[in-house]
Amino acid sequence: MTDSPRTSRTLTLSSETAAATASGYPMLLLLVAVLVGGGVSFSLLADRPLFAAIGLGLGSLLALLIACGFYMLQPNQAAAITLFGAYKGTDRTSGLRWVLPWLMRQKVSVRANNIISDKIKVNDLRGNPIEMAAQVVWRVTDTAQALFDVDDYKAFVNVQIEAAVRAIGARYPYDDFEHLEVTLRGNHEQIGTELQAELIARLRVAGITVDECGFTHLAYAQEIAGTMLRRQQAQAVVAARVTLVEGAVGMVEMALEQLSAKNVVELDDERRAAMVSNLMVVLCGDRDAQPVVNTGTLYQ
């Protein structure tokens, strides 16, 4: 008994094409001419009621057909034309437009849209819970894909933004106190560029592109915020102490070299160690040192 072959179903993407539409202004003149002509013919055929009624009916039907074909597009607005559910193209020309009245028109905005996502909780690369929110500027580039390849392209954008933020948040640590890794907090531009690339790849199926994006909120979750704050403070204190000690050692070394070079005083190992200890206390202490005047000899 052999296994039956598995059938794979792939999504066939739509593609925007130009629709066969016309300017509405000539058709508007034609509509006026039909109305005026119908009125004149009705008055001329007033003595023949049957012909007047037929002419009036035909003129009204023609005027109705012409009037039903009008629609208007604003700048950065498009209309997808369909015939009994079949896509016939997209009109992007702004102004008064006209199409055959039995063709359906569905308007789509191709302007830039700005959205700020809700704050979501994500575990970063180290498993720490963090809160993230993103600001995204997006617009429709292919009206056919936006209307016919996804059910609701605006809701699709919201879901994909959340998914992309979660993916990027789990890919990097929130912070690196040793500054050796790429982090969410320390590499805004790089992370923002990667988030934009992630969103473009996810929204391509809907005919949408992303012009700009970035994080509007990035912080540790409340349950660990206090602990992480104390950790950051401790790290900062340690880093400051390291810098202070390195500077103090350099100053002590320079002082000893200057004393020896200029033969100011001769110090044995014990007194040199005492001098180094006193200088380190003065340079590294949190408070100002209180000098003690020695009125005796160097060894008393």
C-alpha positions as CSV (number, residue, x, y, z in Angstrom):
1,M,0.0,0.0,0.0
2,T,1.5,3.3,-1.1
3,D,0.9,6.7,0.4
4,S,-1.2,9.0,-1.7
5,P,0.6,12.0,-3.0
6,R,0.1,15.2,-1.0
7,T,-1.4,18.1,-3.0
8,S,0.0,21.5,-2.2
9,R,-2.2,24.6,-2.6
10,T,-0.4,27.9,-3.2
11,L,-2.0,31.3,-3.1
12,T,-2.3,33.0,-6.5
13,L,-1.5,36.6,-6.0
14,S,-3.5,39.2,-7.9
15,S,-1.8,42.0,-9.8
16,E,-3.0,45.5,-10.4
17,T,-3.7,46.6,-14.0
18,A,-5.0,49.8,-15.5
19,A,-8.8,49.9,-16.1
20,A,-10.5,51.1,-19.3
21,T,-12.3,54.2,-18.0
22,A,-13.0,57.6,-19.4
23,S,-13.1,61.2,-18.2
24,G,-16.5,62.2,-16.8
25,Y,-16.6,65.7,-18.3
26,P,-17.5,64.7,-21.9
27,M,-20.1,62.3,-20.6
28,L,-21.5,65.1,-18.4
29,L,-21.9,67.2,-21.6
30,L,-23.5,64.3,-23.3
31,L,-25.9,63.9,-20.4
32,V,-26.9,67.5,-20.6
33,A,-27.4,67.2,-24.3
34,V,-29.6,64.1,-23.9
35,L,-31.7,65.9,-21.3
36,V,-32.1,69.1,-23.5
37,G,-32.8,67.0,-26.6
38,G,-35.4,65.0,-24.8
39,G,-37.1,68.1,-23.6
40,V,-37.1,69.7,-27.1
41,S,-38.3,66.5,-28.8
42,F,-41.1,66.2,-26.2
43,S,-42.3,69.7,-27.0
44,L,-42.1,69.1,-30.7
45,L,-44.1,65.9,-30.5
46,A,-46.7,67.2,-28.1
47,D,-49.4,66.7,-30.8
48,R,-48.4,63.0,-31.1
49,P,-48.6,61.6,-27.5
50,L,-47.4,58.1,-28.4
51,F,-44.2,59.2,-30.1
52,A,-43.7,61.8,-27.4
53,A,-44.0,59.1,-24.7
54,I,-41.6,56.8,-26.5
55,G,-39.0,59.5,-27.0
56,L,-39.3,60.6,-23.4
57,G,-38.9,57.0,-22.2
58,L,-35.8,56.4,-24.4
59,G,-34.3,59.7,-23.4
60,S,-34.8,59.0,-19.7
61,L,-33.3,55.5,-20.0
62,L,-30.3,56.8,-21.8
63,A,-29.8,59.6,-19.3
64,L,-30.2,57.1,-16.4
65,L,-27.5,54.9,-17.9
66,I,-25.1,57.8,-18.4
67,A,-25.7,59.1,-14.9
68,C,-25.1,55.7,-13.2
69,G,-21.6,55.6,-14.7
70,F,-20.2,58.6,-12.9
71,Y,-17.9,58.5,-10.0
72,M,-15.3,60.8,-8.5
73,L,-11.7,60.1,-7.3
74,Q,-9.8,62.4,-5.0
75,P,-6.0,62.7,-5.2
76,N,-4.2,59.5,-3.9
77,Q,-7.4,57.5,-4.3
78,A,-8.1,54.6,-6.6
79,A,-11.1,52.6,-7.7
80,A,-11.0,48.9,-8.5
81,I,-13.4,48.0,-11.4
82,T,-15.1,44.6,-11.4
83,L,-17.7,43.0,-13.7
84,F,-19.8,40.3,-12.0
85,G,-17.0,39.7,-9.5
86,A,-14.2,39.6,-12.1
87,Y,-11.4,42.2,-11.7
88,K,-11.1,44.5,-14.7
89,G,-8.5,46.9,-13.6
90,T,-7.9,49.9,-11.3
91,D,-8.4,53.6,-12.1
92,R,-6.0,56.0,-10.4
93,T,-6.9,59.2,-12.3
94,S,-8.3,61.8,-10.0
95,G,-11.3,63.9,-10.9
96,L,-14.7,63.1,-12.4
97,R,-14.6,59.7,-14.1
98,W,-17.1,57.6,-16.0
99,V,-17.3,53.9,-16.7
100,L,-20.0,51.6,-18.1
101,P,-22.8,51.6,-15.5
102,W,-22.9,47.8,-15.1
103,L,-19.3,47.8,-13.9
104,M,-18.9,48.0,-10.1
105,R,-16.4,50.5,-8.5
106,Q,-14.7,49.9,-5.1
107,K,-12.6,52.9,-3.9
108,V,-9.3,52.4,-2.1
109,S,-7.1,55.0,-0.4
110,V,-3.5,54.9,-1.5
111,R,-2.5,57.6,0.9
112,A,0.0,57.1,3.7
113,N,-1.5,55.7,6.9
114,N,0.1,56.1,10.4
115,I,-0.6,53.6,13.1
116,I,0.7,53.2,16.6
117,S,0.3,49.6,17.9
118,D,-0.9,48.7,21.4
119,K,1.7,47.8,24.0
120,I,2.4,44.2,24.0
121,K,4.4,42.0,26.3
122,V,7.3,40.1,24.7
123,N,10.1,37.9,26.1
124,D,13.5,39.1,24.8
125,L,16.4,36.8,23.8
126,R,17.3,36.3,27.5
127,G,13.7,35.5,28.5
128,N,13.1,38.8,30.2
129,P,9.5,40.2,29.8
130,I,9.5,43.6,28.1
131,E,6.8,45.9,26.8
132,M,6.9,47.1,23.2
133,A,4.9,49.3,20.9
134,A,5.7,50.4,17.4
135,Q,4.7,53.3,15.1
136,V,4.3,52.3,11.4
137,V,3.7,54.4,8.3
138,W,2.2,52.2,5.6
139,R,0.3,52.6,2.3
140,V,-1.3,50.5,-0.4
141,T,0.8,49.9,-3.5
142,D,-1.3,47.2,-5.2
143,T,-5.1,47.7,-4.9
144,A,-5.8,44.3,-6.4
145,Q,-3.8,42.5,-3.8
146,A,-5.2,44.7,-1.0
147,L,-8.8,44.0,-2.0
148,F,-8.8,40.4,-3.3
149,D,-5.9,38.6,-1.7
150,V,-6.7,39.3,1.9
151,D,-10.1,39.6,3.6
152,D,-9.6,43.0,5.4
153,Y,-6.3,44.6,4.6
154,K,-6.5,47.1,7.5
155,A,-7.0,44.4,10.1
156,F,-4.3,42.4,8.3
157,V,-1.9,45.3,8.8
158,N,-2.6,45.4,12.6
159,V,-2.1,41.7,13.1
160,Q,1.1,41.6,11.1
161,I,2.5,44.6,13.0
162,E,2.0,42.8,16.3
163,A,3.6,39.6,14.9
164,A,6.6,41.5,13.5
165,V,7.2,43.3,16.8
166,R,7.0,40.0,18.7
167,A,9.5,38.4,16.3
168,I,12.0,41.3,16.6
169,G,11.6,41.5,20.3
170,A,12.4,37.8,20.8
171,R,15.4,38.1,18.4
172,Y,17.6,40.5,20.6
173,P,18.2,41.2,24.3
174,Y,16.7,44.3,25.7
175,D,20.0,45.6,27.0
176,D,23.7,44.5,27.3
177,F,25.6,46.1,30.1
178,E,28.9,45.0,28.6
179,H,28.0,46.6,25.2
180,L,29.1,43.6,23.2
181,E,25.7,42.6,21.6
182,V,23.1,44.3,19.4
183,T,20.3,45.2,21.7
184,L,16.8,46.7,21.4
185,R,17.6,49.7,23.6
186,G,21.0,50.5,22.3
187,N,20.6,50.0,18.5
188,H,17.5,51.8,17.6
189,E,18.3,52.5,13.9
190,Q,19.4,48.9,13.2
191,I,16.4,47.4,15.0
192,G,14.1,49.8,13.2
193,T,15.5,48.9,9.8
194,E,15.1,45.2,10.6
195,L,11.5,45.8,11.8
196,Q,10.7,47.6,8.5
197,A,12.2,44.8,6.4
198,E,10.2,42.3,8.5
199,L,6.9,44.2,7.9
200,I,7.5,44.7,4.2
201,A,8.0,40.9,3.8
202,R,4.9,40.1,5.8
203,L,2.6,42.7,4.1
204,R,3.8,42.1,0.5
205,V,1.0,39.5,0.1
206,A,-1.6,42.3,0.7
207,G,0.0,44.8,-1.7
208,I,1.2,47.1,1.1
209,T,4.6,48.6,1.8
210,V,6.1,50.3,4.8
211,D,7.7,53.7,4.5
212,E,8.8,54.2,8.1
213,C,8.6,52.5,11.4
214,G,10.1,52.6,14.9
215,F,9.5,51.8,18.5
216,T,7.4,54.3,20.5
217,H,7.6,52.3,23.8
218,L,10.3,50.0,25.0
219,A,10.7,49.1,28.6
220,Y,11.0,46.2,31.1
221,A,7.7,44.8,32.2
222,Q,6.4,46.1,35.5
223,E,7.1,42.8,37.4
224,I,10.8,43.1,36.8
225,A,11.3,46.8,36.2
226,G,12.4,47.5,39.8
227,T,14.9,44.7,39.9
228,M,16.4,45.7,36.6
229,L,16.6,49.3,37.7
230,R,18.6,48.3,40.8
231,R,20.8,46.1,38.6
232,Q,21.4,49.0,36.2
233,Q,22.3,51.3,39.1
234,A,24.7,48.7,40.5
235,Q,26.3,48.3,37.1
236,A,26.7,52.1,36.8
237,V,28.3,52.3,40.3
238,V,30.7,49.5,39.5
239,A,31.7,51.1,36.1
240,A,32.2,54.5,37.8
241,R,34.4,52.9,40.5
242,V,36.5,51.1,37.8
243,T,37.1,54.4,36.0
244,L,37.9,56.1,39.3
245,V,40.4,53.5,40.4
246,E,42.1,53.5,37.0
247,G,42.5,57.2,37.1
248,A,43.8,57.2,40.7
249,V,46.4,54.5,40.0
250,G,47.7,56.6,37.1
251,M,47.9,59.7,39.3
252,V,49.7,57.8,42.1
253,E,52.2,56.4,39.6
254,M,52.8,59.8,38.1
255,A,53.4,61.3,41.6
256,L,55.9,58.7,42.6
257,E,57.8,59.1,39.3
258,Q,57.9,62.9,39.7
259,L,59.2,62.6,43.3
260,S,61.9,60.2,42.3
261,A,62.9,62.1,39.2
262,K,63.3,65.4,41.0
263,N,64.9,63.8,44.1
264,V,62.3,65.6,46.3
265,V,62.4,62.9,49.0
266,E,63.8,59.4,49.4
267,L,61.2,56.8,50.4
268,D,61.8,53.2,51.3
269,D,59.4,50.4,50.4
270,E,57.3,50.8,53.6
271,R,56.9,54.6,53.3
272,R,56.2,54.3,49.6
273,A,53.4,51.8,50.4
274,A,52.0,54.1,53.0
275,M,52.1,57.0,50.6
276,V,50.4,55.0,47.9
277,S,47.7,54.0,50.5
278,N,47.1,57.6,51.6
279,L,46.9,58.8,48.0
280,M,44.4,56.1,47.0
281,V,42.2,56.9,50.0
282,V,42.3,60.6,49.1
283,L,41.6,60.0,45.4
284,C,39.0,57.2,45.7
285,G,37.1,58.3,48.8
286,D,33.5,59.5,48.6
287,R,34.2,62.4,50.9
288,D,36.9,65.1,51.1
289,A,40.0,63.9,53.0
290,Q,40.9,65.6,56.3
291,P,44.6,66.4,56.3
292,V,46.7,65.5,59.3
293,V,49.8,67.7,59.9
294,N,52.9,65.7,61.0
295,T,55.1,67.9,63.2
296,G,57.6,65.1,63.9
297,T,59.9,63.2,61.7
298,L,58.8,61.2,58.7
299,Y,58.9,58.0,60.8
300,Q,56.9,59.4,63.7
